[in-house]
Amino acid sequence: MAIPTYVKLMTSQRDNGYRNRDNFRKSEEWKNFRQYKYDEQNGLDYVTYEPLRENWNCHHLCLDHSRYTDISDPRNFVALNKETHNRIHALFIQDWKNMELDDRVRKVLGMMEELNRDNIEPLLFSCHIEYGFDHTDKMVTTVMARELNLATDSYGMIYWNPNTRNQPDPDQPIDSLEWLKYQSAKNRWNRMQMMNGMQLRHLCLYSSMKNIIRPEVKAKWNVYKYKETKRHLEQELKNTTVLIRKMWEIINK
């Protein structure tokens, strides 16, 4: 059986992405940059002011994978001991604004929030999901949706909501689990296709969320309808996240 186009695209893309990051961390450019941050902070942890230990991390404040190797602005990085680094990552996915935190911790989290305001990574990070494809590559997501036989709009994004205007597949359920069952049975998906379908749905849910919170879009909504739609999107994102995790467990058994 021929390998689907999107699988070829995804595999090449994913492997190259990880390989590039791994090679980058081994490069002299990165090593020199780490030394620069070490010297800039006088060999001290940015948060605790304790001496940086041998296993310290040069923390990316920007979580956008496409900018992983971008060291043009040193302000987007801070040197942290491993324990501090782990704590920052753990706090970032929590309701840290309502916690009693050290000013330095709050400062790092605030910088992360600002740098990641317009990309998808914070949501994926909070859901502990890293897509198996580059969500910024329109060709990949469009081809994948087409080969999974999912109804798409003119931009190649799937119609995940059966109530969407001009929806060509109005019979699909709105609940994530029921949607997966429906699409899987209709299109005879295998496990990996089910995984990719759920990841595409997750991406579309996020895109919808990102769209409705834009001030000019939010202003057009009835307040009650806006709150209900936003609540629904948040819940479906959580539900889809759970399903994606379960699918990974099944696939990796």
N, C-alpha and C positions, 0 to 999 in steps of 0.2 A: 504494500500500500504506500502510495506517495506521501511524503511528509508535507503537511499543510504549510502554505506560505508563511502564515503568521508564526508557526513554530520555528521555522528557519530564522525568521526575523528576530523573534524573541530570544532564541538561544544565542545567536550571534551577538545581539545587543547586550544581553545580560552578562555573558562571558567576557565580552570586551570591557564592559563597565567595571566589573570586579577586578579584571586583570589590570586595567588602567590604574585603578585606585591602589592596588597592591604594588604595582611597579612604581607608582608615584611615591608611596611611603618609603620605598627603598632608594629613591633618587637623592642625589647630592643636593638638589634644589630644596627638597623637603627637609633634609637633615640640616641644611644651612638655615632654613627658615625657623626650625625648631630652636636652633641655637640662638637665633636673633631674639625670639620670644623669651627664651631663658634669660638672656642678658638684659633684655628690656625690663623684666620683672625682678632683676637682681637675684635670680635663682630661687624666688619665693612663689609659693602657691598664691594665685590671684585672690582667692577667697579667704584662706586661713592665715596667710603670711608665713606659713611654716616652710622650711626648706624643701625644695622639690626633690623627691626621691628618684631613684634610678628608673622606676617604671612610670614616671609622670606622663600625662597626656597633653598634647596640644589640641585643645578642644575647639571644634568647629561650632561657632555660634550660629552660623547659617546651616540649616539641615538639608538644603536643596542639593540633591545628589549631582546635578549637572554642574554645580559650582564647587564640587569637592576639591578639585585641584587648583582652584582660583585663590592664590595667595597675594593678589595685588594690593589688598587692603589689610594690613596686619591687625587693624582694629576688630576684624571679624574672628579673631582667635584669642584665646587666653590659655595660659599654661596652668594646669591643675594636677595635683596629686591624684592617683587613681581613685582613692576613696572619695575625694571631693567631686571628681568627674562623675562617678557612679551616682552620687547623691543628686547632682544637678540634673542628670538624665531622669532620675526617678521623680524628682519634684516637678519637672517640666510637664509631665503628663497628669499632674494632679491640680487641684484648685489652690495653687500656691499663693494667689493674691490674698486669700483669706486666712493664711497661716502666719504664725509668728515666726519670722525668719530674720536672720542676720542681714544687715543692710547690704553686705557684699554679695550674699547669695541672691537677694532680691534684685540687685543690680545686674548680675549675670543673666538671670531669668528674664528680666526686662529687656535686655539687649537681644536675647534670643527671640523673644516675642516680636520685637520690632523688625528684626532681620527676616523673620519667617512669616510676616503678615500676609504676603501675597503668594505663597506657594502651598502646595498640598502636604508637604512633609510633616508639619506638626500633627495633622490629623492622623496620618499613617503611623507616625511615631507613637501617638497616644493609643492607637489601636494595636500597636505592635505588629504592623503589617508593612512589608516592603513588597511592592508589586513585582511580579515576575517579568515585567516589561517596563519600558520607559514610557510613563504616562504622558510625557511631553511630545512623543513622536506620533504625530497624527496618522502617519501611514500604517504604523503597527496596530493602533487601536481600531482604525477603520477596516483594515484587512481582517483583523481578528473577528470583529463583529460580523462582517459579511460571511466569513467562513464558518462561523457558529450559527449562521442563519438567523441572526437577531435583527429585528426591525430597527432601522436607523433613520435619523433625520438627514437633511442635506449636508450637515457637517460631519456625518459619520458617527454621531453619538447615538447610543441605543435609546429607544423609547422604553424606559423602565416603568413609567406610570401609565396605566391603562386609560386614565382620564385626560391625558395630553391631547390637545387638538390635533386632528389628522392622524391619530394613532392607527397604524395599519394592523395592529394586533390587540384589539380591545378586550379580548378574552383572557389575557394574561393577568394573574393575581397581583395584588399590590404588596402582599406579605412576602418577605424575602424567602422563607422556606418553601412556601407554596409556589412562588415564582420559579425557584430552582427545580422543583418537581415538574412543574408544567413545561418549562423549556427543555429540560432533560428528556422528558418523555416525547415531546413533540419533535425534537431534533435528534433523538437517539445519541445523546452525548455520552462519551466515556468519562472516566474520572477526571482526567486532566482537562477535558473540555468543560466539565462542570466547574472546575477551579477557575479557569480563565473567564467563564461566563460570570461567575460571582465577583471576580476582580473588576470586570468591566462594569458590572452593576454598581459596585462600591464606588468606582470612579465617577459614574454618572450621578449617583446620589450626592457625592461631594461637590460635583460641579453645580448641581442644582442649589445646594446649600450656599456655595460661594456666590452664586448669582443673586439669590433673593436677599442676601444681607447687604448688597450694594445699596447705598443711600438712595440713588435715583430709582431703583427697582422697589425697594422697601416702601418708599413714599406712595407708590401706586396701590399698595395693598390695604385692604380693610385690616384694622389692628387685630381683631380676633382671628381672622383667616390667616394672617401672617404668623401669629403665634402658634396656631395649630399646625400649619404647614412646616414651620421650623421644628416644632416638637416631633412631628412625624418623621422628618428627614433625619433628625438626630437619632431617633429610636431605630429606624431602618439601617442606619450606618452601624449602629451597635449590633443589631441582629445579623447583618451581613458579615461583620467582623467575626462573630462567633462561628458562623458557617464556614468562613474561609479557614479559620484555625482548625476546625474539625476536619475539613477536607484535606488539609495538609497532613494531619495525623493519619488519615486513612491512606493517603497516597504514599506516605513515607514508612508505612508498616512493612 
